[in-house]
Amino acid sequence: MDLIVVSRSEVARVFELVGASCIVVSRDEDVLEVIKGAVRSGHKVVVVDEDVAKVVGKVERSC
């Protein structure tokens, strides 16, 4: 499956049961790099964590 789930919580690994890959990030600085890398590799990315979504939202507003 070409779906990558990005979260700050290990609980998100439940998505691996349906074949998705899960990347758990611990630092805000890593969030965008992880997402950019996944998108560049042709994967679909789903953000399932409110804290990660806030980081992405801050970047969108600053662009």
C-alpha positions in Angstrom: 0.0 0.0 0.0 1.3 3.5 -0.8 -0.4 5.2 2.2 1.7 6.7 5.0 0.2 7.7 8.3 2.1 10.5 10.2 1.5 10.8 13.9 3.2 11.7 17.2 1.7 8.7 18.9 2.7 5.0 18.7 -1.1 4.2 18.9 -1.3 5.2 15.2 0.6 2.0 14.4 -2.8 0.4 14.4 -3.0 1.5 10.7 -0.3 -1.0 9.9 -2.8 -3.7 10.4 -4.5 -2.6 7.2 -1.3 -2.3 5.3 -0.4 1.3 5.7 3.0 2.5 6.8 3.2 4.6 9.9 5.8 7.1 10.8 5.9 8.4 14.4 7.6 11.8 14.7 8.7 13.2 18.0 9.9 16.7 17.0 8.0 19.4 15.1 11.1 20.0 13.0 10.9 16.5 11.6 7.2 16.7 10.6 7.6 18.6 7.4 10.7 16.6 6.3 8.8 13.3 6.8 5.8 14.5 4.9 7.8 16.1 2.0 9.9 12.9 1.7 6.8 10.7 1.5 5.1 12.9 -1.0 8.2 13.1 -3.2 8.4 9.3 -3.2 4.8 9.2 -4.6 3.0 8.1 -1.4 -0.3 9.4 -0.2 0.0 10.9 3.3 -2.5 11.1 6.0 -2.0 13.1 9.2 -3.9 11.6 12.1 -2.5 13.7 14.9 -3.8 17.1 16.0 -0.3 18.3 17.0 1.1 17.3 13.6 -1.8 19.0 11.8 -1.0 22.2 13.8 2.6 22.2 12.5 1.4 21.7 9.0 -1.2 24.5 9.4 1.4 26.9 10.7 3.5 26.4 7.6 0.6 26.8 5.2 -0.4 30.1 6.8 3.2 31.4 6.6 3.6 30.7 2.9 
